[in-house]
Amino acid sequence: MRVKFRRQALFIVSMWAAFFISLIIVSFRGKQDINYDQINYHYYVSYALMHWRYWQDIAPAQIVHTYLNPLVYVPWYAATTLVGPKFATVLQCALQSTAIFPLIGVVRILFPGTNASRPLARILTILLALASPMLWSEAGTSFADAALATPILASLYFSLKWLRFGDVRNLILSGLSLGVAAGLKLTCGIYEPGLLLIGAKPFVRGRMPFRTLAAQPMAFMTGLIASSGWLFVLCSLKFGNPVFPYFNSIFYATEGASRSYRDTAYVPHSLLTALSFPFRWARGGSITSELFFRDIRPLIALALICALAVRIIASRLPVRRRQSENIEPPDLLINVIAFFLISLAVWMGAFSIQRYFLPGEIISGVIIGACLDRLLSPRFSVVLLIVIEVGSFASLRTSDWGHTNWLRTTYDVTIPTQFQDTTMVFIAGEPFAFVGAFFSPAATLVGMTDWDNRDPSQNSPFTRQIRAGLAAAGAKPAVVSAGPPSRTALSVLSAYGLELTQQCEKLGGVHRDAQLQICALSKGDASTAR
């Protein structure tokens, strides 16, 4: 028994080490001139938390992103600040590689038995699950989706353990894991309906009491409040909306739109478009992503799900019932498939942004391996799994988040001496809101997005705060932009009686190949402002 445990531990550690090293190699691939950090607005939101600037700054990282939960970015921020961008990249790889632990647990549950083909089938399925374009795209970057795949996969793992062993503590751990993930990033909440269905099936059949059914959603809410309750309170006090700027049609805040904020750029507008997603992902493109990617596994997974459904239906026909008595039942695989399909449907209706479906990409690989194991003989399933494995990695195309120009910025930003005492810094663009962290702690940071077309005479909380800062004695405003300030930025500044007074100076940092610049502003006649 002890020898078997040691072998299993050695196997898990070896798989993790290989995955971790691979992520590090990918994260440093193609990077030159020590552009290891990919600093963006994630740096600012952690800075705002560390220095408690929520009442001082005015959405410098855009309203939508200034009020993200910064806790998930704190490890990267701390490593970048204290040790440097190289170590921060390695740390992110370490966090992202932990997804392999619950993944191994899910695969072990779905591949019961001890026949000779099982170990190889498990390893191949784990490797296929890791052929996720978004997972490799985020390797080493500050994006949180890959790291949050760990608690999401853990929630599925604990649900499967509950179904197999009946211990309600696993159901509670499932809810807590997903609740914490959703608190750290609300988009993770799309996986809760699928988990609720897994728990509801035994309840509908009368096999468990209601209090057991309620354990998972109650644990989910507990995890949500534990990881994001403080942010809900802060947003309630500041805006009257605990999840600002989302659900603004329910919790109305004057600084947000009168409707609930939702990015619908990739949401399918018809059933045919939604059904075409797997085909278009397999062909390659950017139908649900800001950048190009390719992934053939979801299409294969859906095809195998259909094949498994046909087999199950056929086995229940009177003519075939006797012949199918010796067929191994799909058991927990049906629950994983239901979880995958429901999560896919909710994701499509909510936003259809590919990064948010990263755990679903991983699960699609698990479904392929498990379906082949149920549909084919052990040897043939392993052979076909190898073919799919090779095809998936050979055709894989990542979005390359860590190597795009808009994320490549110089780590150390030096503020010119004449701007050291700037009291109000207007930041004309979201990705480089990180520059605000290099100004004096006394400076107020103002992001020129979302609210920037609002008439200052509306007297909203943000516009009042801007005008009060500009009216203060000795106030020195400046604007930071990529290249010269745009006409839109100048129009917004003029609405507050501000205009450029002298030639702009360059800052360290690159945004779409344009040098970051800082420009001094003069306060004109306030009566000329809109």
C-alpha positions as CSV (number, residue, x, y, z in Angstrom):
1,M,0.0,0.0,0.0
2,R,2.8,2.4,0.9
3,V,4.7,1.6,-2.3
4,K,1.6,2.2,-4.4
5,F,1.1,5.6,-2.7
6,R,4.7,6.5,-3.4
7,R,4.3,5.6,-7.0
8,Q,1.2,7.7,-7.3
9,A,2.9,10.7,-5.6
10,L,5.9,10.4,-7.8
11,F,3.6,10.3,-10.9
12,I,1.7,13.4,-9.8
13,V,4.8,15.4,-9.0
14,S,6.5,14.4,-12.3
15,M,3.5,15.4,-14.3
16,W,3.3,18.8,-12.5
17,A,7.1,19.4,-12.9
18,A,6.9,18.7,-16.6
19,F,3.9,21.0,-17.0
20,F,5.5,23.7,-14.9
21,I,8.8,23.6,-16.9
22,S,6.8,23.7,-20.2
23,L,4.9,26.8,-19.1
24,I,8.1,28.6,-18.2
25,I,9.7,27.7,-21.5
26,V,6.6,29.0,-23.4
27,S,6.3,32.1,-21.2
28,F,9.8,33.2,-22.1
29,R,9.6,32.2,-25.8
30,G,10.2,35.0,-28.3
31,K,10.7,37.7,-25.6
32,Q,13.7,40.0,-26.1
33,D,15.1,43.1,-24.4
34,I,13.9,41.8,-21.0
35,N,10.2,42.3,-21.8
36,Y,9.3,39.7,-19.2
37,D,6.7,41.6,-17.2
38,Q,3.7,42.4,-19.4
39,I,2.7,45.2,-17.1
40,N,-0.8,46.5,-17.7
41,Y,-3.8,47.7,-15.6
42,H,-3.5,44.5,-13.4
43,Y,-0.5,46.3,-11.8
44,Y,-2.6,49.3,-11.0
45,V,-5.5,47.4,-9.4
46,S,-3.1,45.7,-7.0
47,Y,-1.4,49.0,-6.3
48,A,-4.8,50.6,-5.6
49,L,-5.5,47.9,-3.0
50,M,-2.1,48.0,-1.4
51,H,-2.4,51.8,-1.0
52,W,-6.1,51.9,-0.5
53,R,-6.7,54.5,-3.3
54,Y,-10.4,53.7,-4.1
55,W,-11.6,57.0,-2.8
56,Q,-8.7,59.0,-4.2
57,D,-8.4,57.8,-7.8
58,I,-11.1,58.1,-10.5
59,A,-11.2,54.8,-12.5
60,P,-7.7,55.1,-14.1
61,A,-8.0,51.5,-15.4
62,Q,-11.4,52.2,-16.9
63,I,-14.5,51.8,-14.8
64,V,-15.0,48.1,-15.7
65,H,-11.4,47.2,-14.7
66,T,-10.6,49.6,-11.9
67,Y,-13.1,47.7,-9.7
68,L,-12.0,44.2,-10.5
69,N,-11.1,42.1,-7.5
70,P,-7.4,42.9,-7.2
71,L,-6.6,39.9,-4.8
72,V,-6.0,37.5,-7.7
73,Y,-3.3,39.9,-9.1
74,V,-1.5,40.6,-5.8
75,P,1.1,37.7,-6.0
76,W,2.2,38.9,-9.4
77,Y,2.2,42.5,-8.3
78,A,4.3,41.7,-5.2
79,A,6.8,39.6,-7.1
80,T,7.1,42.2,-9.9
81,T,7.6,45.0,-7.3
82,L,9.9,43.3,-4.8
83,V,11.9,40.8,-6.8
84,G,11.5,41.8,-10.5
85,P,9.6,40.7,-13.6
86,K,11.5,37.5,-14.3
87,F,10.6,36.0,-10.9
88,A,7.0,37.3,-11.3
89,T,6.8,35.4,-14.6
90,V,8.0,32.2,-13.0
91,L,5.6,32.7,-10.1
92,Q,2.7,33.0,-12.5
93,C,3.7,29.8,-14.2
94,A,3.8,28.1,-10.8
95,L,0.2,29.2,-10.0
96,Q,-1.1,28.4,-13.5
97,S,0.5,24.9,-13.4
98,T,-1.5,23.9,-10.3
99,A,-4.5,23.2,-12.5
100,I,-2.9,19.8,-13.2
101,F,-3.7,18.6,-9.7
102,P,-7.5,18.6,-9.8
103,L,-7.2,17.6,-13.5
104,I,-5.4,14.4,-12.5
105,G,-8.2,13.8,-9.9
106,V,-11.0,14.1,-12.4
107,V,-9.2,11.8,-14.8
108,R,-8.6,9.2,-12.2
109,I,-12.3,9.2,-11.2
110,L,-13.4,8.9,-14.8
111,F,-11.0,6.0,-15.6
112,P,-11.8,3.3,-13.0
113,G,-10.3,-0.1,-13.1
114,T,-6.8,-1.4,-13.2
115,N,-6.4,-3.1,-16.6
116,A,-3.2,-2.7,-18.5
117,S,-4.4,0.2,-20.7
118,R,-5.7,2.4,-17.9
119,P,-2.4,4.2,-16.9
120,L,-1.5,5.0,-20.5
121,A,-5.1,6.2,-21.2
122,R,-5.0,8.4,-18.1
123,I,-1.7,10.0,-19.1
124,L,-2.8,10.6,-22.7
125,T,-6.1,12.1,-21.5
126,I,-4.3,14.5,-19.1
127,L,-1.9,15.6,-21.9
128,L,-4.8,16.1,-24.3
129,A,-6.7,18.2,-21.7
130,L,-3.6,20.5,-21.5
131,A,-3.7,21.2,-25.2
132,S,-5.7,24.4,-24.5
133,P,-4.8,27.4,-26.6
134,M,-5.8,29.9,-23.9
135,L,-3.9,28.0,-21.2
136,W,-0.7,28.3,-23.1
137,S,-1.5,31.9,-24.2
138,E,-1.6,33.1,-20.6
139,A,1.6,31.3,-19.6
140,G,3.6,33.6,-17.3
141,T,1.3,36.6,-17.8
142,S,-0.7,38.4,-15.2
143,F,-4.1,37.2,-16.7
144,A,-6.0,35.3,-14.0
145,D,-8.0,32.8,-16.2
146,A,-5.4,30.1,-16.2
147,A,-4.7,30.3,-12.5
148,L,-8.5,30.3,-11.7
149,A,-8.9,27.1,-13.7
150,T,-7.5,25.3,-10.6
151,P,-10.4,26.0,-8.2
152,I,-12.9,25.5,-11.1
153,L,-11.5,22.1,-11.9
154,A,-11.3,21.4,-8.2
155,S,-15.0,22.1,-7.8
156,L,-15.8,19.6,-10.5
157,Y,-13.5,17.0,-8.9
158,F,-15.1,17.4,-5.5
159,S,-18.6,17.0,-7.1
160,L,-17.5,13.8,-8.7
161,K,-16.1,12.5,-5.5
162,W,-19.4,13.3,-3.7
163,L,-21.3,11.3,-6.4
164,R,-19.0,8.4,-6.0
165,F,-18.5,8.3,-2.2
166,G,-21.5,10.2,-0.9
167,D,-19.6,12.4,1.6
168,V,-21.4,15.7,1.8
169,R,-18.1,17.4,2.7
170,N,-17.0,17.0,-0.9
171,L,-20.1,18.8,-2.0
172,I,-19.3,21.7,0.4
173,L,-15.7,21.8,-0.9
174,S,-17.0,22.0,-4.4
175,G,-19.2,25.0,-3.7
176,L,-16.4,26.7,-1.7
177,S,-13.9,26.2,-4.5
178,L,-16.1,27.7,-7.2
179,G,-17.3,30.5,-4.9
180,V,-13.8,31.7,-4.2
181,A,-13.0,31.6,-8.0
182,A,-16.2,33.6,-8.8
183,G,-15.4,36.1,-6.1
184,L,-11.9,36.6,-7.5
185,K,-13.3,36.9,-11.0
186,L,-17.1,37.1,-11.5
187,T,-16.9,35.4,-14.9
188,C,-16.1,32.1,-13.2
189,G,-19.8,32.0,-12.0
190,I,-20.8,30.6,-15.4
191,Y,-19.8,27.1,-14.1
192,E,-22.3,27.1,-11.1
193,P,-25.4,26.1,-13.1
194,G,-23.7,23.0,-14.3
195,L,-22.7,22.0,-10.8
196,L,-26.2,22.7,-9.6
197,L,-27.6,20.3,-12.1
198,I,-25.1,17.5,-11.0
199,G,-26.5,17.9,-7.5
200,A,-30.1,18.3,-8.6
201,K,-30.3,14.9,-10.4
202,P,-30.2,12.7,-7.2
203,F,-32.6,15.2,-5.5
204,V,-35.2,14.9,-8.2
205,R,-35.0,11.1,-8.0
206,G,-35.6,11.3,-4.3
207,R,-32.2,10.0,-3.3
208,M,-31.1,12.9,-1.1
209,P,-32.7,15.5,1.2
210,F,-33.1,19.2,0.4
211,R,-30.5,20.2,2.9
212,T,-27.9,18.2,1.0
213,L,-28.9,19.9,-2.2
214,A,-28.6,23.3,-0.6
215,A,-25.1,22.6,0.7
216,Q,-23.3,23.3,-2.6
217,P,-25.0,26.7,-3.4
218,M,-24.7,27.8,0.2
219,A,-21.0,26.9,0.2
220,F,-20.7,28.7,-3.2
221,M,-22.1,31.9,-1.6
222,T,-19.8,31.5,1.4
223,G,-16.7,31.3,-0.9
224,L,-18.0,34.2,-3.0
225,I,-18.4,36.5,0.1
226,A,-15.1,35.3,1.6
227,S,-13.1,36.3,-1.4
228,S,-15.0,39.3,-2.6
229,G,-17.3,40.4,0.3
230,W,-15.0,43.4,1.1
231,L,-15.2,44.6,-2.5
232,F,-19.0,44.3,-2.5
233,V,-19.1,46.5,0.6
234,L,-16.7,49.0,-0.8
235,C,-18.7,49.4,-4.1
236,S,-21.9,49.6,-2.1
237,L,-20.6,52.5,0.0
238,K,-19.0,54.3,-3.0
239,F,-21.7,53.6,-5.7
240,G,-24.7,51.9,-4.2
241,N,-24.0,48.9,-6.4
242,P,-22.2,46.0,-4.7
243,V,-21.0,44.6,-8.1
244,F,-20.3,47.9,-9.8
245,P,-20.4,48.4,-12.8
246,Y,-22.2,45.1,-13.4
247,F,-26.0,44.6,-13.0
248,N,-26.4,48.4,-12.9
249,S,-30.0,48.0,-14.0
250,I,-30.7,46.3,-10.6
251,F,-28.3,48.2,-8.4
252,Y,-28.3,51.6,-10.1
253,A,-25.1,53.7,-9.8
254,T,-24.9,57.1,-11.4
255,E,-21.4,56.5,-12.7
256,G,-22.5,53.5,-14.7
257,A,-24.8,53.0,-17.7
258,S,-28.5,52.7,-16.9
259,R,-28.3,49.1,-18.2
260,S,-26.3,46.2,-16.9
261,Y,-22.8,46.2,-18.3
262,R,-22.0,43.2,-20.5
263,D,-19.4,42.8,-23.3
264,T,-21.5,41.4,-26.2
265,A,-18.9,41.7,-28.9
266,Y,-18.6,37.9,-29.3
267,V,-22.1,36.7,-28.3
268,P,-23.8,34.7,-31.1
269,H,-26.8,36.4,-32.6
270,S,-28.4,33.2,-33.8
271,L,-28.5,29.5,-33.0
272,L,-26.7,28.7,-36.2
273,T,-23.8,31.0,-35.2
274,A,-23.6,29.4,-31.8
275,L,-23.5,25.9,-33.3
276,S,-20.8,27.0,-35.7
277,F,-18.4,27.9,-32.9
278,P,-16.7,24.5,-32.6
279,F,-16.2,24.3,-36.4
280,R,-14.7,27.8,-36.6
281,W,-12.5,27.1,-33.6
282,A,-11.2,24.0,-35.4
283,R,-10.6,25.9,-38.5
284,G,-8.9,28.8,-36.6
285,G,-9.8,32.4,-36.3
286,S,-10.9,35.0,-33.8
287,I,-14.6,34.5,-33.6
288,T,-14.6,34.4,-29.8
289,S,-11.2,35.9,-29.0
290,E,-9.5,39.2,-29.4
291,L,-6.7,37.4,-31.2
292,F,-6.3,34.4,-33.5
293,F,-6.4,30.8,-32.0
294,R,-7.1,27.3,-33.1
295,D,-8.5,24.3,-31.1
296,I,-9.9,21.1,-32.7
297,R,-10.8,19.4,-29.4
298,P,-14.2,20.9,-28.7
299,L,-15.5,19.8,-32.1
300,I,-14.2,16.2,-31.5
301,A,-15.6,16.2,-28.0
302,L,-19.1,17.2,-29.3
303,A,-18.9,14.5,-32.0
304,L,-18.0,11.8,-29.4
305,I,-20.8,13.1,-27.1
306,C,-23.3,12.5,-29.9
307,A,-21.8,9.0,-30.6
308,L,-22.1,8.1,-26.9
309,A,-25.7,9.4,-26.8
310,V,-26.6,7.2,-29.8
311,R,-25.0,4.2,-28.1
312,I,-26.9,4.8,-24.8
313,I,-30.2,5.2,-26.6
314,A,-29.6,2.1,-28.7
315,S,-28.6,0.0,-25.7
316,R,-32.0,0.8,-24.1
317,L,-34.0,-0.4,-27.0
318,P,-35.8,-3.7,-26.3
319,V,-34.0,-5.5,-29.1
320,R,-30.6,-4.4,-27.9
321,R,-31.2,-4.5,-24.2
322,R,-30.0,-8.1,-23.7
323,Q,-27.0,-7.6,-25.9
324,S,-25.9,-4.6,-23.9
325,E,-26.0,-6.1,-20.5
326,N,-22.2,-6.5,-20.4
327,I,-21.5,-2.9,-21.6
328,E,-19.8,-0.7,-19.0
329,P,-22.2,2.2,-18.1
330,P,-21.1,5.7,-18.7
331,D,-21.4,6.4,-14.9
332,L,-20.0,9.8,-13.9
333,L,-19.0,10.7,-17.4
334,I,-22.6,11.7,-18.1
335,N,-22.4,14.3,-15.3
336,V,-19.1,15.7,-16.7
337,I,-20.7,16.0,-20.1
338,A,-23.8,17.8,-18.7
339,F,-21.5,20.1,-16.8
340,F,-19.6,20.9,-19.9
341,L,-22.6,21.5,-22.2
342,I,-24.5,23.6,-19.6
343,S,-21.4,25.7,-18.9
344,L,-20.9,26.1,-22.7
345,A,-24.5,27.3,-23.2
346,V,-24.3,29.8,-20.3
347,W,-20.9,31.1,-21.5
348,M,-22.3,31.6,-25.0
349,G,-25.3,33.6,-23.7
350,A,-23.2,35.6,-21.2
351,F,-20.3,36.9,-23.2
352,S,-18.7,34.2,-25.4
353,I,-15.2,35.5,-24.7
354,Q,-12.8,32.5,-25.2
355,R,-10.5,33.2,-22.2
356,Y,-13.4,32.8,-19.8
357,F,-14.0,29.3,-21.1
358,L,-10.5,28.1,-20.5
359,P,-11.6,25.4,-17.9
360,G,-14.1,24.2,-20.5
361,E,-11.3,23.9,-23.0
362,I,-9.5,21.6,-20.6
363,I,-12.6,19.6,-19.8
364,S,-13.2,19.0,-23.5
365,G,-9.9,17.0,-23.7
366,V,-11.0,14.9,-20.7
367,I,-14.3,14.2,-22.4
368,I,-12.6,13.0,-25.5
369,G,-10.4,10.5,-23.6
370,A,-13.3,9.2,-21.5
371,C,-15.7,8.9,-24.4
372,L,-13.2,6.9,-26.4
373,D,-12.7,4.7,-23.4
374,R,-16.4,3.9,-23.3
375,L,-17.0,3.6,-27.0
376,L,-14.0,1.5,-28.1
377,S,-11.9,-1.4,-27.1
378,P,-9.0,-0.4,-24.8
379,R,-6.3,-0.8,-27.4
380,F,-8.1,0.9,-30.2
381,S,-9.2,3.8,-27.9
382,V,-5.5,4.4,-26.9
383,V,-4.4,4.3,-30.5
384,L,-7.1,6.8,-31.6
385,L,-6.4,9.0,-28.5
386,I,-2.7,9.2,-29.6
387,V,-3.8,10.2,-33.1
388,I,-6.1,13.0,-31.7
389,E,-3.3,14.0,-29.3
390,V,-0.8,14.5,-32.1
391,G,-3.3,16.3,-34.3
392,S,-4.4,18.6,-31.4
393,F,-0.9,19.7,-30.5
394,A,0.2,19.9,-34.2
395,S,-2.8,22.2,-35.1
396,L,-2.8,24.2,-31.9
397,R,-2.5,27.9,-32.4
398,T,-2.4,30.2,-29.3
399,S,-3.4,33.8,-29.0
400,D,0.0,34.6,-27.7
401,W,-1.2,37.0,-25.0
402,G,2.2,37.3,-23.4
403,H,4.0,38.5,-26.5
404,T,1.7,41.1,-28.1
405,N,2.8,44.7,-28.5
406,W,0.1,46.2,-26.3
407,L,1.4,44.2,-23.3
408,R,5.1,44.8,-24.0
409,T,6.1,47.7,-21.8
410,T,9.3,48.8,-20.0
411,Y,9.2,47.7,-16.3
412,D,10.8,50.8,-14.7
413,V,9.0,54.0,-15.5
414,T,10.9,57.2,-14.7
415,I,8.8,60.3,-14.1
416,P,10.6,63.6,-15.3
417,T,11.5,65.9,-12.5
418,Q,9.0,68.6,-13.4
419,F,6.1,66.2,-13.1
420,Q,7.1,64.8,-9.7
421,D,4.6,67.1,-7.9
422,T,1.8,66.6,-10.4
423,T,-1.5,66.5,-8.4
424,M,-3.9,65.1,-11.0
425,V,-2.7,62.7,-13.7
426,F,-5.1,62.0,-16.6
427,I,-4.4,58.6,-18.2
428,A,-5.6,58.5,-21.7
429,G,-6.0,54.7,-22.2
430,E,-6.6,51.6,-20.1
431,P,-3.7,49.2,-20.7
432,F,-1.0,51.6,-19.4
433,A,-2.8,52.6,-16.2
434,F,0.2,51.0,-14.4
435,V,2.1,54.3,-14.9
436,G,0.0,55.9,-12.2
437,A,1.8,53.7,-9.6
438,F,5.1,55.6,-10.4
439,F,3.7,59.0,-9.6
440,S,3.6,60.6,-6.1
441,P,1.2,58.9,-3.8
442,A,-0.5,62.3,-3.3
443,A,-1.4,62.5,-7.0
444,T,-5.0,61.6,-8.1
445,L,-5.2,59.3,-11.1
446,V,-8.0,59.8,-13.6
447,G,-8.8,57.3,-16.3
448,M,-10.2,58.9,-19.5
449,T,-12.5,56.2,-20.5
450,D,-16.2,55.2,-19.9
451,W,-17.1,58.5,-18.3
452,D,-15.0,60.7,-20.6
453,N,-17.9,61.9,-22.8
454,R,-20.0,62.9,-19.8
455,D,-20.8,66.5,-19.4
456,P,-19.0,67.9,-16.4
457,S,-22.1,69.9,-15.6
458,Q,-23.9,66.7,-14.8
459,N,-22.4,67.0,-11.3
460,S,-21.9,63.3,-10.9
461,P,-19.5,62.0,-8.1
462,F,-16.6,61.5,-10.6
463,T,-17.0,64.9,-12.3
464,R,-17.3,66.6,-8.9
465,Q,-14.1,65.0,-7.7
466,I,-12.3,66.0,-10.9
467,R,-13.4,69.6,-10.6
468,A,-12.6,69.8,-6.9
469,G,-9.1,68.5,-7.6
470,L,-8.5,71.0,-10.3
471,A,-9.8,73.9,-8.2
472,A,-7.4,73.2,-5.4
473,A,-4.7,75.7,-4.8
474,G,-1.5,74.8,-6.5
475,A,-3.1,71.9,-8.5
476,K,-0.8,70.7,-11.4
477,P,-2.6,68.5,-13.9
478,A,-0.9,66.4,-16.6
479,V,-2.0,63.8,-19.1
480,V,-0.2,60.5,-20.1
481,S,-0.9,59.0,-23.5
482,A,0.6,56.7,-26.1
483,G,2.0,59.2,-28.5
484,P,0.4,62.7,-28.7
485,P,-3.0,63.0,-27.0
486,S,-5.8,62.2,-29.4
487,R,-8.5,64.7,-30.5
488,T,-10.9,62.8,-28.2
489,A,-8.6,63.1,-25.2
490,L,-8.0,66.9,-25.9
491,S,-11.8,67.4,-26.2
492,V,-12.4,65.8,-22.9
493,L,-9.6,67.8,-21.2
494,S,-11.0,71.0,-22.7
495,A,-14.4,70.2,-21.2
496,Y,-12.7,70.8,-17.8
497,G,-10.9,73.9,-19.0
498,L,-7.6,72.2,-19.6
499,E,-5.2,72.6,-22.5
500,L,-1.6,71.7,-23.5
501,T,0.9,74.3,-22.6
502,Q,4.3,72.9,-23.7
503,Q,5.9,70.1,-25.7
504,C,5.2,66.6,-24.3
505,E,8.0,64.5,-22.8
506,K,8.6,60.8,-23.3
507,L,8.2,58.1,-20.7
508,G,9.5,54.6,-20.6
509,G,7.0,52.2,-22.0
510,V,5.5,51.1,-25.3
511,H,1.9,50.9,-26.4
512,R,1.3,49.6,-29.9
513,D,4.7,50.7,-30.9
514,A,4.0,54.3,-29.7
515,Q,6.1,55.9,-27.0
516,L,4.3,56.8,-23.8
517,Q,4.3,60.6,-23.3
518,I,3.4,63.0,-20.5
519,C,2.1,66.5,-21.2
520,A,1.7,69.4,-18.8
521,L,-1.8,70.9,-18.7
522,S,-2.8,74.5,-17.9
523,K,-6.0,75.4,-16.2
524,G,-7.8,77.9,-18.4
525,D,-11.0,79.8,-17.6
526,A,-13.3,77.4,-15.9
527,S,-16.2,79.2,-17.3
528,T,-15.3,78.0,-20.8
529,A,-15.7,74.3,-19.7
530,R,-18.8,72.5,-20.7
